[in-house]
Structure formats: C-alpha cells, structure tokens
Amino acid sequence: MAKSIFNKKLTPACCYCVHGRASQYTDEIFCLKKGITEKYDSCRHYKYDVFKRSPKHTAPSDNYNPEDFSL
C-alpha cells in the first residue's frame, strides 16, 4: 500500500503539490507561487503532498468459500 502512495517515479503535477489549491469550478489549480496553472503543470517550487493523491483501488476477489463467512 505505501509503495503505491510514495511512488518515486510519479510525474510532478500541480494537483499533487503543497502550494496548489484546486478550483471548485474548473480544472485549473491556484498555485501560491506561480498563479493560475493547469492541473498537470509543474514548476521549480514543486513539493509533493501525500494527502492530495488517492491511490487506485484494487478489485475485490471473487474466490470466496462458505467457510470464510462461518463462525
């Protein structure tokens, strides 16, 4: 799980930056350092914020046994 959140190969993007704030009405980001930017732009002030990214969910498994649900 932690491996998918802290991906070192993640491309820098303003939507994951500490300085970026998402707009409620458009896909633009309000950057405290650069101003209004696109969602996947980045600049030299980029700093990754773990809490702004949600990892992909895994699909539930279909191979359940009746024993799994008995007490």
C-alpha positions as CSV (number, residue, x, y, z in Angstrom):
1,M,0.0,0.0,0.0
2,A,2.7,2.5,1.0
3,K,4.6,1.7,-2.2
4,S,1.7,2.9,-4.3
5,I,1.4,6.2,-2.4
6,F,5.1,7.1,-2.3
7,N,5.9,6.4,-5.9
8,K,9.3,7.9,-6.8
9,K,8.5,7.8,-10.5
10,L,5.4,10.0,-10.2
11,T,5.5,12.8,-12.7
12,P,5.4,16.2,-10.9
13,A,2.0,17.9,-11.2
14,C,0.4,20.9,-9.6
15,C,-2.6,18.9,-8.4
16,Y,-0.2,17.0,-6.1
17,C,1.8,20.0,-4.9
18,V,1.8,21.5,-1.4
19,H,1.4,25.0,-2.9
20,G,-1.5,24.2,-5.2
21,R,-5.2,24.6,-4.5
22,A,-7.9,23.0,-6.7
23,S,-10.5,25.3,-8.2
24,Q,-14.2,24.3,-7.5
25,Y,-15.4,25.4,-10.9
26,T,-12.7,24.5,-13.4
27,D,-9.8,22.0,-13.8
28,E,-7.3,24.8,-13.0
29,I,-5.0,24.9,-10.0
30,F,-4.4,28.1,-7.9
31,C,-0.7,28.0,-7.1
32,L,0.6,30.1,-4.3
33,K,4.0,30.6,-6.1
34,K,3.1,30.7,-9.8
35,G,-0.6,31.8,-10.0
36,I,-3.3,30.0,-12.1
37,T,-1.9,26.9,-13.8
38,E,-3.1,23.8,-15.5
39,K,-3.7,20.6,-13.5
40,Y,-0.6,18.7,-14.7
41,D,1.8,21.6,-15.0
42,S,4.7,21.9,-12.5
43,C,7.4,24.4,-11.6
44,R,10.6,24.5,-9.6
45,H,8.7,25.1,-6.4
46,Y,7.0,21.7,-6.7
47,K,6.8,19.8,-3.4
48,Y,4.8,16.5,-3.2
49,D,1.9,16.4,-0.8
50,V,0.9,12.8,0.1
51,F,-2.6,13.7,1.1
52,K,-3.7,15.2,-2.2
53,R,-3.3,11.9,-4.1
54,S,-5.6,8.9,-3.8
55,P,-4.2,5.6,-4.9
56,K,-6.1,3.3,-7.3
57,H,-8.4,0.8,-5.6
58,T,-7.9,-2.9,-6.2
59,A,-10.8,-5.0,-7.4
60,P,-12.4,-7.4,-4.9
61,S,-11.6,-11.0,-5.2
62,D,-14.3,-13.4,-6.4
63,N,-12.9,-16.7,-5.0
64,Y,-14.7,-16.9,-1.6
65,N,-15.6,-20.1,0.2
66,P,-18.7,-20.6,2.5
67,E,-16.1,-21.2,5.3
68,D,-15.0,-17.6,5.0
69,F,-18.4,-16.4,6.3
70,S,-19.0,-19.0,9.0
71,L,-18.2,-18.5,12.7
